[in-house]
Amino acid sequence: MKGNGGPNVVSTKLPLGASADQKMVTLQEIFTPEDLGAAISILEECDGDAGVAVKRIQAEVIEPIIDHINTVTRQGNDPGYWTYALIFAIQQGATGGNIR
């Protein structure tokens, strides 16, 4: 799929030499409702302490599924990038509505 794809689509670049195109994936292809709920709960628990929230989401949500993220996106990924991408998506309301 090419183009914007809406607010719950994340664009990832493929490794050098693979293709100049981008692979578009939805948040739901990467994160389960439980993953999203856990990240939201962490953000709520850490209200006002963004540094702690980032560290916890990376350790508790992203790192346990980084192999899955790599498989879905067909490339190696930085857990820090996906931590910030997930937090941004949650803050923008792009997680697909009520996930609890």
N, C-alpha and C positions, 0 to 999 in steps of 0.2 A: 504494500500500500504506500502510495506517495502522497505528499501534501501534509497539511497540519494535522488532520485527524481528530482534532478536538482536544479538550483540556486534560483528558486522562491518557494521552499518548505521549510516550517518551521516545525521543529520537536518539539512536546510538550509532556512532560511526563504526564501521567494520575495520579490522586491522589493515594496516598499509599493504597494498598489493592485492587485497581481496576484492575490492570494488569501490568505486567512487560514490556509489549510491548509499543510502542510509536504510537501515532496518527500522521499521516502526513497530513498537510493541505497546500494548496497553498495560496499565498498572495491574490489571486483573490477570494478565499472563504471567506476571512476575510474583505478585504478592497475593496470598490468600486473605480472606476476610479476617482470619486470626492474626496474620502479620500486621495488617492495617490497624486492627483494633489494639494490638499491643503497642504499636507506635503512637497511636492517639492517646492511649492511657499514659504512656511515658511522658508525652508532651504535657498532659494535664497535671501529672504528678510533679513535674519539674517546672511548673509555671514560674516564669521569671528567671530561670537559670538555664539559659540556652546551652551553655557549655556542657552541663551535666546531661541534658536531654540528648544532645548530639552523641556524646560518648555512650550513653545507655542504648540508644536506638541502634547505633552501629554494632555494639557488642551483642545485644539481645535479639535484634531483628535481622540486620543485614548480614553479619558475618556467618550466622548459621545457615543461610541460604545462598551464599555467594556462588557456590557451584551451580545451583539452579539458575541464578541470574546469568552466569556465564554461558550456560547451555541455551537459554532462551535468546540471548542477544548474539550468540555465536562469536563471542570474543571474551578475552580476559577483562575484568572490570575492577576498578578501585572501590572498595567498600565505602570510603569517605564520600566519593561522588554520589553513590546511591543513597547514602544517608541523607545528604543535603537534598537530593532530588525527591526523596520520599517526604521529607519534612516540607519542602516547598509545595508538593502536590497536596498534602493534607491542608496546609495553610490556604491554598487556593480553592479548596473544596472539590478537588478533582479525584476523590477516591470512590466515586460511584454511589454516593448517597449514604443511607443508613447501613453501616456495616456491622453493627452490634446486634 
